[in-house]
Amino acid sequence: MEVIIRERAGDAVSLTGAIIARALRKRPNLVLGLATGRTMVAVYDLLVAMYEDDGLDFSLARTFNLDEYIGLPPEDPDSYRFYMNKHLFHRVNIDLRNTHLPNGMADDIDAGCAQYEETIQDCGGIDLQLLGIGSTGHIGFNEPLSAMRTRAKALSPETIEQNFPRPHPSKGVPKRAITMGVGTILECRRCVLLATGEGKAAVVAKAVEGPVTSMISASALQLHPKCTVIVDEAAAAQLEHKPYYRWIFENEPEWEEYR
Ligand code: F6R
């Protein structure tokens, strides 16, 4: 794992978008792992701008999202399929048949999860996985005490509160989700985790500099051979080794073109 600190949230988003765009230009049929949530909206806006202004081509890209709520159909505005269509898929030239999310409406959730892993393998595995982090330390919806493979997971009350602060009175809130497992994520060739804002500072410090523990699923990324954690100064506030992380960005050849 390496940590890159950028000054403002917008700078962290720009770097994330630039890494994705570079990977897509290098490999047009990239297998891209995607995340949802508030943090990613700016990343998708940036990718859409690159598509519109610079011809970033999604026509051959294949995508796999990390997670989906159980019981929400694709047309539900709270579902992650709806989110992805709205923020990215309907705004770029991606072939919707090449976009995959776990099926939260499947009759047989376990079979659907096994099938999801198989489809990822059939596509050759995920080249680049975009990740956010929740305050429980989750990546995808790998809440504390998470397992390795794609499966159903109970959402924590904290996550439900964060994602559904004002639940629709007649609809209730989803309490379970399907998520790629920690192992599924660790198998991705490259991971890029983006976290911005002071609200993420405590959990980023635990995930990056704390012990590797299933209580903080993101800490497993410390062992990944190519994982970049991109944070702004606010999200980096509680990190102890900032001078080293800054040195990496200033000196490592890989980052030269992004400086
Ligand atoms: C959702 C996902 C989650 C979010 C995390 C942060 O697909 O992967 O792990 O990335 O909950 O969400 P925000 O950005 O809303 O703070």
py3Dmol code that shows the C-alpha trace and the ligand (Angstrom):
import py3Dmol

protein = """\
ATOM      1  CA  MET A   1       0.000   0.000   0.000  1.00  0.00           C
ATOM      2  CA  GLU A   2       1.089   3.549  -0.605  1.00  0.00           C
ATOM      3  CA  VAL A   3      -0.573   6.767   0.483  1.00  0.00           C
ATOM      4  CA  ILE A   4      -0.785   9.908  -1.626  1.00  0.00           C
ATOM      5  CA  ILE A   5      -1.817  13.140   0.051  1.00  0.00           C
ATOM      6  CA  ARG A   6      -3.232  15.952  -2.082  1.00  0.00           C
ATOM      7  CA  GLU A   7      -4.153  19.319  -0.721  1.00  0.00           C
ATOM      8  CA  ARG A   8      -7.836  19.601  -1.485  1.00  0.00           C
ATOM      9  CA  ALA A   9     -10.593  17.093  -2.179  1.00  0.00           C
ATOM     10  CA  GLY A  10     -10.708  18.262  -5.793  1.00  0.00           C
ATOM     11  CA  ASP A  11      -6.999  17.472  -6.217  1.00  0.00           C
ATOM     12  CA  ALA A  12      -7.520  13.967  -4.797  1.00  0.00           C
ATOM     13  CA  VAL A  13     -10.450  13.428  -7.168  1.00  0.00           C
ATOM     14  CA  SER A  14      -8.399  14.698 -10.140  1.00  0.00           C
ATOM     15  CA  LEU A  15      -5.590  12.281  -9.386  1.00  0.00           C
ATOM     16  CA  THR A  16      -8.041   9.388  -9.046  1.00  0.00           C
ATOM     17  CA  GLY A  17      -9.709  10.280 -12.339  1.00  0.00           C
ATOM     18  CA  ALA A  18      -6.330  10.632 -14.068  1.00  0.00           C
ATOM     19  CA  ILE A  19      -5.261   7.151 -12.921  1.00  0.00           C
ATOM     20  CA  ILE A  20      -8.499   5.615 -14.219  1.00  0.00           C
ATOM     21  CA  ALA A  21      -8.307   7.508 -17.533  1.00  0.00           C
ATOM     22  CA  ARG A  22      -4.698   6.480 -18.066  1.00  0.00           C
ATOM     23  CA  ALA A  23      -5.545   2.813 -17.425  1.00  0.00           C
ATOM     24  CA  LEU A  24      -8.506   2.988 -19.817  1.00  0.00           C
ATOM     25  CA  ARG A  25      -6.452   4.631 -22.566  1.00  0.00           C
ATOM     26  CA  LYS A  26      -3.756   2.000 -22.171  1.00  0.00           C
ATOM     27  CA  ARG A  27      -6.249  -0.861 -22.179  1.00  0.00           C
ATOM     28  CA  PRO A  28      -9.564   0.044 -23.836  1.00  0.00           C
ATOM     29  CA  ASN A  29     -11.231  -3.195 -22.683  1.00  0.00           C
ATOM     30  CA  LEU A  30     -10.180  -2.542 -19.090  1.00  0.00           C
ATOM     31  CA  VAL A  31     -12.044  -4.482 -16.402  1.00  0.00           C
ATOM     32  CA  LEU A  32     -12.897  -1.711 -13.996  1.00  0.00           C
ATOM     33  CA  GLY A  33     -14.194  -2.252 -10.477  1.00  0.00           C
ATOM     34  CA  LEU A  34     -16.483   0.545  -9.322  1.00  0.00           C
ATOM     35  CA  ALA A  35     -17.775   1.943  -6.057  1.00  0.00           C
ATOM     36  CA  THR A  36     -20.724   4.177  -5.216  1.00  0.00           C
ATOM     37  CA  GLY A  37     -21.362   6.674  -2.409  1.00  0.00           C
ATOM     38  CA  ARG A  38     -20.974  10.410  -2.018  1.00  0.00           C
ATOM     39  CA  THR A  39     -17.204  10.494  -2.548  1.00  0.00           C
ATOM     40  CA  MET A  40     -17.413   8.892  -5.989  1.00  0.00           C
ATOM     41  CA  VAL A  41     -19.910  11.339  -7.480  1.00  0.00           C
ATOM     42  CA  ALA A  42     -17.100  13.816  -8.211  1.00  0.00           C
ATOM     43  CA  VAL A  43     -14.967  11.064  -9.767  1.00  0.00           C
ATOM     44  CA  TYR A  44     -17.784  10.088 -12.135  1.00  0.00           C
ATOM     45  CA  ASP A  45     -18.452  13.749 -12.998  1.00  0.00           C
ATOM     46  CA  LEU A  46     -14.776  14.040 -13.908  1.00  0.00           C
ATOM     47  CA  LEU A  47     -14.808  10.873 -16.038  1.00  0.00           C
ATOM     48  CA  VAL A  48     -17.901  12.165 -17.852  1.00  0.00           C
ATOM     49  CA  ALA A  49     -16.097  15.463 -18.515  1.00  0.00           C
ATOM     50  CA  MET A  50     -13.114  13.528 -19.894  1.00  0.00           C
ATOM     51  CA  TYR A  51     -15.477  11.560 -22.152  1.00  0.00           C
ATOM     52  CA  GLU A  52     -17.173  14.732 -23.413  1.00  0.00           C
ATOM     53  CA  ASP A  53     -14.100  16.945 -23.739  1.00  0.00           C
ATOM     54  CA  ASP A  54     -11.206  14.572 -24.424  1.00  0.00           C
ATOM     55  CA  GLY A  55     -12.913  11.578 -26.016  1.00  0.00           C
ATOM     56  CA  LEU A  56     -12.202   9.155 -23.168  1.00  0.00           C
ATOM     57  CA  ASP A  57     -13.645   5.972 -24.644  1.00  0.00           C
ATOM     58  CA  PHE A  58     -15.691   3.551 -22.544  1.00  0.00           C
ATOM     59  CA  SER A  59     -17.068   1.537 -25.474  1.00  0.00           C
ATOM     60  CA  LEU A  60     -15.043  -1.595 -24.713  1.00  0.00           C
ATOM     61  CA  ALA A  61     -14.750  -1.206 -20.939  1.00  0.00           C
ATOM     62  CA  ARG A  62     -16.244  -3.808 -18.643  1.00  0.00           C
ATOM     63  CA  THR A  63     -17.295  -2.890 -15.118  1.00  0.00           C
ATOM     64  CA  PHE A  64     -18.082  -4.677 -11.873  1.00  0.00           C
ATOM     65  CA  ASN A  65     -19.539  -2.827  -8.927  1.00  0.00           C
ATOM     66  CA  LEU A  66     -18.594  -3.746  -5.409  1.00  0.00           C
ATOM     67  CA  ASP A  67     -22.040  -4.013  -3.944  1.00  0.00           C
ATOM     68  CA  GLU A  68     -25.805  -3.704  -4.159  1.00  0.00           C
ATOM     69  CA  TYR A  69     -28.594  -3.548  -1.580  1.00  0.00           C
ATOM     70  CA  ILE A  70     -30.715  -6.649  -1.151  1.00  0.00           C
ATOM     71  CA  GLY A  71     -34.373  -6.043  -1.997  1.00  0.00           C
ATOM     72  CA  LEU A  72     -33.961  -2.887  -4.079  1.00  0.00           C
ATOM     73  CA  PRO A  73     -34.824  -3.267  -7.781  1.00  0.00           C
ATOM     74  CA  PRO A  74     -32.716  -1.422 -10.378  1.00  0.00           C
ATOM     75  CA  GLU A  75     -35.367   1.245 -10.870  1.00  0.00           C
ATOM     76  CA  ASP A  76     -35.326   2.180  -7.168  1.00  0.00           C
ATOM     77  CA  PRO A  77     -33.470   5.517  -6.847  1.00  0.00           C
ATOM     78  CA  ASP A  78     -31.664   4.153  -3.761  1.00  0.00           C
ATOM     79  CA  SER A  79     -30.280   1.130  -5.611  1.00  0.00           C
ATOM     80  CA  TYR A  80     -26.715   1.185  -6.750  1.00  0.00           C
ATOM     81  CA  ARG A  81     -27.724   0.232 -10.313  1.00  0.00           C
ATOM     82  CA  PHE A  82     -29.774   3.419 -10.393  1.00  0.00           C
ATOM     83  CA  TYR A  83     -26.827   5.387  -8.964  1.00  0.00           C
ATOM     84  CA  MET A  84     -24.402   4.019 -11.563  1.00  0.00           C
ATOM     85  CA  ASN A  85     -26.757   4.635 -14.484  1.00  0.00           C
ATOM     86  CA  LYS A  86     -27.377   8.164 -13.277  1.00  0.00           C
ATOM     87  CA  HIS A  87     -23.820   9.200 -12.434  1.00  0.00           C
ATOM     88  CA  LEU A  88     -21.832   7.355 -15.101  1.00  0.00           C
ATOM     89  CA  PHE A  89     -23.312   4.714 -17.378  1.00  0.00           C
ATOM     90  CA  HIS A  90     -26.023   6.832 -19.010  1.00  0.00           C
ATOM     91  CA  ARG A  91     -23.571   9.700 -19.504  1.00  0.00           C
ATOM     92  CA  VAL A  92     -20.747   7.921 -21.359  1.00  0.00           C
ATOM     93  CA  ASN A  93     -20.507   5.520 -24.306  1.00  0.00           C
ATOM     94  CA  ILE A  94     -20.332   2.347 -22.230  1.00  0.00           C
ATOM     95  CA  ASP A  95     -22.235  -0.735 -23.423  1.00  0.00           C
ATOM     96  CA  LEU A  96     -24.694  -1.422 -20.583  1.00  0.00           C
ATOM     97  CA  ARG A  97     -24.367  -5.155 -21.256  1.00  0.00           C
ATOM     98  CA  ASN A  98     -20.783  -4.871 -20.049  1.00  0.00           C
ATOM     99  CA  THR A  99     -21.765  -3.304 -16.717  1.00  0.00           C
ATOM    100  CA  HIS A 100     -22.276  -5.655 -13.800  1.00  0.00           C
ATOM    101  CA  LEU A 101     -23.680  -5.225 -10.320  1.00  0.00           C
ATOM    102  CA  PRO A 102     -24.644  -7.950  -7.842  1.00  0.00           C
ATOM    103  CA  ASN A 103     -28.334  -8.813  -8.189  1.00  0.00           C
ATOM    104  CA  GLY A 104     -30.016  -7.767  -4.958  1.00  0.00           C
ATOM    105  CA  MET A 105     -33.349  -9.159  -6.232  1.00  0.00           C
ATOM    106  CA  ALA A 106     -32.130 -12.709  -6.962  1.00  0.00           C
ATOM    107  CA  ASP A 107     -34.293 -15.569  -5.638  1.00  0.00           C
ATOM    108  CA  ASP A 108     -31.140 -17.431  -4.725  1.00  0.00           C
ATOM    109  CA  ILE A 109     -28.710 -14.865  -3.345  1.00  0.00           C
ATOM    110  CA  ASP A 110     -25.923 -17.388  -2.677  1.00  0.00           C
ATOM    111  CA  ALA A 111     -26.046 -18.717  -6.244  1.00  0.00           C
ATOM    112  CA  GLY A 112     -26.070 -15.157  -7.580  1.00  0.00           C
ATOM    113  CA  CYS A 113     -22.973 -14.318  -5.522  1.00  0.00           C
ATOM    114  CA  ALA A 114     -21.094 -17.384  -6.784  1.00  0.00           C
ATOM    115  CA  GLN A 115     -22.127 -16.467 -10.343  1.00  0.00           C
ATOM    116  CA  TYR A 116     -20.841 -12.907  -9.838  1.00  0.00           C
ATOM    117  CA  GLU A 117     -17.402 -14.214  -8.878  1.00  0.00           C
ATOM    118  CA  GLU A 118     -17.440 -16.519 -11.914  1.00  0.00           C
ATOM    119  CA  THR A 119     -18.317 -13.675 -14.263  1.00  0.00           C
ATOM    120  CA  ILE A 120     -15.401 -11.644 -12.889  1.00  0.00           C
ATOM    121  CA  GLN A 121     -13.109 -14.599 -13.577  1.00  0.00           C
ATOM    122  CA  ASP A 122     -14.579 -15.074 -17.077  1.00  0.00           C
ATOM    123  CA  CYS A 123     -13.611 -11.465 -17.828  1.00  0.00           C
ATOM    124  CA  GLY A 124     -10.046 -12.194 -16.710  1.00  0.00           C
ATOM    125  CA  GLY A 125     -10.264 -10.584 -13.272  1.00  0.00           C
ATOM    126  CA  ILE A 126     -10.494  -6.924 -12.284  1.00  0.00           C
ATOM    127  CA  ASP A 127      -7.665  -4.698 -13.546  1.00  0.00           C
ATOM    128  CA  LEU A 128      -8.395  -1.610 -11.479  1.00  0.00           C
ATOM    129  CA  GLN A 129     -10.734  -1.433  -8.497  1.00  0.00           C
ATOM    130  CA  LEU A 130     -11.974   1.916  -7.247  1.00  0.00           C
ATOM    131  CA  LEU A 131     -12.763   1.947  -3.521  1.00  0.00           C
ATOM    132  CA  GLY A 132     -14.212   4.281  -0.921  1.00  0.00           C
ATOM    133  CA  ILE A 133     -14.174   3.695   2.820  1.00  0.00           C
ATOM    134  CA  GLY A 134     -17.002   3.842   5.341  1.00  0.00           C
ATOM    135  CA  SER A 135     -16.653   4.914   8.956  1.00  0.00           C
ATOM    136  CA  THR A 136     -16.813   1.267  10.069  1.00  0.00           C
ATOM    137  CA  GLY A 137     -13.728   0.619   7.933  1.00  0.00           C
ATOM    138  CA  HIS A 138     -15.734  -1.123   5.249  1.00  0.00           C
ATOM    139  CA  ILE A 139     -14.655  -1.399   1.619  1.00  0.00           C
ATOM    140  CA  GLY A 140     -17.603  -2.408  -0.492  1.00  0.00           C
ATOM    141  CA  PHE A 141     -19.982  -3.417   2.282  1.00  0.00           C
ATOM    142  CA  ASN A 142     -17.415  -5.496   4.130  1.00  0.00           C
ATOM    143  CA  GLU A 143     -18.494  -4.450   7.572  1.00  0.00           C
ATOM    144  CA  PRO A 144     -16.509  -5.669  10.615  1.00  0.00           C
ATOM    145  CA  LEU A 145     -15.806  -9.409  10.668  1.00  0.00           C
ATOM    146  CA  SER A 146     -16.037  -9.857   6.943  1.00  0.00           C
ATOM    147  CA  ALA A 147     -15.325 -12.906   4.833  1.00  0.00           C
ATOM    148  CA  MET A 148     -13.333 -13.341   1.655  1.00  0.00           C
ATOM    149  CA  ARG A 149     -15.897 -13.922  -1.099  1.00  0.00           C
ATOM    150  CA  THR A 150     -18.960 -12.231  -2.572  1.00  0.00           C
ATOM    151  CA  ARG A 151     -21.932 -12.837  -0.296  1.00  0.00           C
ATOM    152  CA  ALA A 152     -24.798 -11.242   1.625  1.00  0.00           C
ATOM    153  CA  LYS A 153     -23.720  -9.140   4.601  1.00  0.00           C
ATOM    154  CA  ALA A 154     -25.765  -7.422   7.316  1.00  0.00           C
ATOM    155  CA  LEU A 155     -25.228  -3.671   7.203  1.00  0.00           C
ATOM    156  CA  SER A 156     -24.138  -2.067  10.459  1.00  0.00           C
ATOM    157  CA  PRO A 157     -26.521   0.426  12.110  1.00  0.00           C
ATOM    158  CA  GLU A 158     -23.821   3.072  11.572  1.00  0.00           C
ATOM    159  CA  THR A 159     -23.735   2.444   7.810  1.00  0.00           C
ATOM    160  CA  ILE A 160     -27.544   2.416   7.560  1.00  0.00           C
ATOM    161  CA  GLU A 161     -27.662   5.742   9.417  1.00  0.00           C
ATOM    162  CA  GLN A 162     -25.021   7.229   7.105  1.00  0.00           C
ATOM    163  CA  ASN A 163     -26.580   6.044   3.873  1.00  0.00           C
ATOM    164  CA  PHE A 164     -30.233   6.545   4.835  1.00  0.00           C
ATOM    165  CA  PRO A 165     -30.299   9.517   7.219  1.00  0.00           C
ATOM    166  CA  ARG A 166     -33.874  10.340   6.224  1.00  0.00           C
ATOM    167  CA  PRO A 167     -35.572   7.053   5.359  1.00  0.00           C
ATOM    168  CA  HIS A 168     -38.701   7.155   3.256  1.00  0.00           C
ATOM    169  CA  PRO A 169     -41.556   6.539   5.752  1.00  0.00           C
ATOM    170  CA  SER A 170     -43.356   3.915   3.674  1.00  0.00           C
ATOM    171  CA  LYS A 171     -40.274   2.222   2.274  1.00  0.00           C
ATOM    172  CA  GLY A 172     -38.030   1.448   5.221  1.00  0.00           C
ATOM    173  CA  VAL A 173     -34.311   0.948   4.699  1.00  0.00           C
ATOM    174  CA  PRO A 174     -32.291  -1.984   3.374  1.00  0.00           C
ATOM    175  CA  LYS A 175     -30.587  -3.889   6.162  1.00  0.00           C
ATOM    176  CA  ARG A 176     -28.532  -6.251   4.031  1.00  0.00           C
ATOM    177  CA  ALA A 177     -26.411  -5.980   0.933  1.00  0.00           C
ATOM    178  CA  ILE A 178     -24.440  -8.177  -1.424  1.00  0.00           C
ATOM    179  CA  THR A 179     -20.786  -7.262  -1.458  1.00  0.00           C
ATOM    180  CA  MET A 180     -17.637  -8.502  -3.104  1.00  0.00           C
ATOM    181  CA  GLY A 181     -15.551 -10.140  -0.400  1.00  0.00           C
ATOM    182  CA  VAL A 182     -12.281  -8.905   1.018  1.00  0.00           C
ATOM    183  CA  GLY A 183     -10.546 -11.656  -0.985  1.00  0.00           C
ATOM    184  CA  THR A 184     -12.342 -10.657  -4.189  1.00  0.00           C
ATOM    185  CA  ILE A 185     -10.979  -7.144  -3.694  1.00  0.00           C
ATOM    186  CA  LEU A 186      -7.468  -8.298  -2.779  1.00  0.00           C
ATOM    187  CA  GLU A 187      -7.341 -10.252  -6.068  1.00  0.00           C
ATOM    188  CA  CYS A 188      -7.827  -7.087  -8.153  1.00  0.00           C
ATOM    189  CA  ARG A 189      -4.603  -6.198  -9.952  1.00  0.00           C
ATOM    190  CA  ARG A 190      -4.672  -2.651  -8.711  1.00  0.00           C
ATOM    191  CA  CYS A 191      -6.737  -0.913  -6.025  1.00  0.00           C
ATOM    192  CA  VAL A 192      -7.274   2.826  -5.677  1.00  0.00           C
ATOM    193  CA  LEU A 193      -9.009   3.963  -2.503  1.00  0.00           C
ATOM    194  CA  LEU A 194     -10.214   7.563  -2.381  1.00  0.00           C
ATOM    195  CA  ALA A 195     -11.154   9.253   0.895  1.00  0.00           C
ATOM    196  CA  THR A 196     -11.784  12.955   1.361  1.00  0.00           C
ATOM    197  CA  GLY A 197     -12.903  15.204   4.195  1.00  0.00           C
ATOM    198  CA  GLU A 198     -12.241  15.328   7.917  1.00  0.00           C
ATOM    199  CA  GLY A 199     -15.004  12.812   8.608  1.00  0.00           C
ATOM    200  CA  LYS A 200     -12.758  10.121   7.114  1.00  0.00           C
ATOM    201  CA  ALA A 201      -9.582  11.019   9.067  1.00  0.00           C
ATOM    202  CA  ALA A 202     -10.029   8.585  11.957  1.00  0.00           C
ATOM    203  CA  VAL A 203     -10.935   5.563   9.867  1.00  0.00           C
ATOM    204  CA  VAL A 204      -8.212   6.278   7.290  1.00  0.00           C
ATOM    205  CA  ALA A 205      -5.616   6.295  10.090  1.00  0.00           C
ATOM    206  CA  LYS A 206      -6.929   2.955  11.381  1.00  0.00           C
ATOM    207  CA  ALA A 207      -7.007   1.378   7.923  1.00  0.00           C
ATOM    208  CA  VAL A 208      -3.565   2.604   6.868  1.00  0.00           C
ATOM    209  CA  GLU A 209      -1.504   2.652  10.058  1.00  0.00           C
ATOM    210  CA  GLY A 210      -3.438   0.390  12.401  1.00  0.00           C
ATOM    211  CA  PRO A 211      -3.116  -3.381  12.670  1.00  0.00           C
ATOM    212  CA  VAL A 212      -4.487  -5.587   9.895  1.00  0.00           C
ATOM    213  CA  THR A 213      -7.767  -6.751  11.368  1.00  0.00           C
ATOM    214  CA  SER A 214     -11.125  -7.993  10.150  1.00  0.00           C
ATOM    215  CA  MET A 215     -12.682  -5.345  12.403  1.00  0.00           C
ATOM    216  CA  ILE A 216     -11.460  -2.768   9.838  1.00  0.00           C
ATOM    217  CA  SER A 217     -11.785  -4.493   6.462  1.00  0.00           C
ATOM    218  CA  ALA A 218      -9.845  -1.778   4.625  1.00  0.00           C
ATOM    219  CA  SER A 219      -6.760  -2.644   6.686  1.00  0.00           C
ATOM    220  CA  ALA A 220      -6.443  -5.807   4.556  1.00  0.00           C
ATOM    221  CA  LEU A 221      -5.336  -3.510   1.726  1.00  0.00           C
ATOM    222  CA  GLN A 222      -2.036  -2.962   3.574  1.00  0.00           C
ATOM    223  CA  LEU A 223      -1.092  -6.398   2.224  1.00  0.00           C
ATOM    224  CA  HIS A 224      -2.140  -5.714  -1.377  1.00  0.00           C
ATOM    225  CA  PRO A 225       0.792  -5.562  -3.815  1.00  0.00           C
ATOM    226  CA  LYS A 226      -0.519  -2.469  -5.614  1.00  0.00           C
ATOM    227  CA  CYS A 227      -2.933  -0.386  -3.614  1.00  0.00           C
ATOM    228  CA  THR A 228      -2.893   3.412  -3.636  1.00  0.00           C
ATOM    229  CA  VAL A 229      -4.798   5.314  -0.959  1.00  0.00           C
ATOM    230  CA  ILE A 230      -5.503   8.852  -2.155  1.00  0.00           C
ATOM    231  CA  VAL A 231      -6.529  11.336   0.515  1.00  0.00           C
ATOM    232  CA  ASP A 232      -6.856  15.074   0.857  1.00  0.00           C
ATOM    233  CA  GLU A 233      -5.201  16.908   3.768  1.00  0.00           C
ATOM    234  CA  ALA A 234      -8.416  16.722   5.820  1.00  0.00           C
ATOM    235  CA  ALA A 235      -8.703  12.936   5.521  1.00  0.00           C
ATOM    236  CA  ALA A 236      -4.943  12.619   6.152  1.00  0.00           C
ATOM    237  CA  ALA A 237      -5.141  14.631   9.379  1.00  0.00           C
ATOM    238  CA  GLN A 238      -4.613  11.697  11.766  1.00  0.00           C
ATOM    239  CA  LEU A 239      -1.862   9.911   9.828  1.00  0.00           C
ATOM    240  CA  GLU A 240       1.500   9.714  11.606  1.00  0.00           C
ATOM    241  CA  HIS A 241       3.798   9.132   8.673  1.00  0.00           C
ATOM    242  CA  LYS A 242       2.794  11.989   6.398  1.00  0.00           C
ATOM    243  CA  PRO A 243       6.397  13.086   5.629  1.00  0.00           C
ATOM    244  CA  TYR A 244       7.123   9.648   4.181  1.00  0.00           C
ATOM    245  CA  TYR A 245       3.926   9.619   2.116  1.00  0.00           C
ATOM    246  CA  ARG A 246       4.700  13.080   0.730  1.00  0.00           C
ATOM    247  CA  TRP A 247       8.227  11.988  -0.094  1.00  0.00           C
ATOM    248  CA  ILE A 248       6.862   9.090  -2.137  1.00  0.00           C
ATOM    249  CA  PHE A 249       4.708  11.352  -4.294  1.00  0.00           C
ATOM    250  CA  GLU A 250       7.587  13.770  -4.838  1.00  0.00           C
ATOM    251  CA  ASN A 251      10.234  11.146  -5.604  1.00  0.00           C
ATOM    252  CA  GLU A 252       8.839   7.902  -6.960  1.00  0.00           C
ATOM    253  CA  PRO A 253       9.062   7.768 -10.793  1.00  0.00           C
ATOM    254  CA  GLU A 254       5.505   6.434 -11.090  1.00  0.00           C
ATOM    255  CA  TRP A 255       4.103   9.734  -9.852  1.00  0.00           C
ATOM    256  CA  GLU A 256       6.215  11.993 -12.042  1.00  0.00           C
ATOM    257  CA  GLU A 257       3.541  12.444 -14.706  1.00  0.00           C
ATOM    258  CA  TYR A 258       0.909  13.291 -12.081  1.00  0.00           C
ATOM    259  CA  ARG A 259       2.931  15.896 -10.164  1.00  0.00           C
TER     260      ARG A 259
END
"""
ligand_1 = """\
16
F6R
C -20.298 1.642 -1.940
C -19.026 1.354 -1.274
C -18.793 1.886 0.099
C -18.541 3.400 0.077
C -18.332 3.928 1.494
C -18.063 5.410 1.529
O -20.315 1.059 -3.225
O -18.197 0.703 -1.842
O -17.704 1.215 0.666
O -17.413 3.666 -0.704
O -19.461 3.647 2.264
O -19.198 6.099 1.130
P -19.219 7.685 1.033
O -18.370 8.064 -0.106
O -20.652 8.015 0.796
O -18.695 8.202 2.335
"""
view = py3Dmol.view(width=600, height=400)
view.addModel(protein, "pdb")
view.setStyle({"model": 0}, {"cartoon": {"style": "trace"}})
view.addModel(ligand_1, "xyz")
view.setStyle({"model": 1}, {"stick": {}})
view.zoomTo()
view.show()
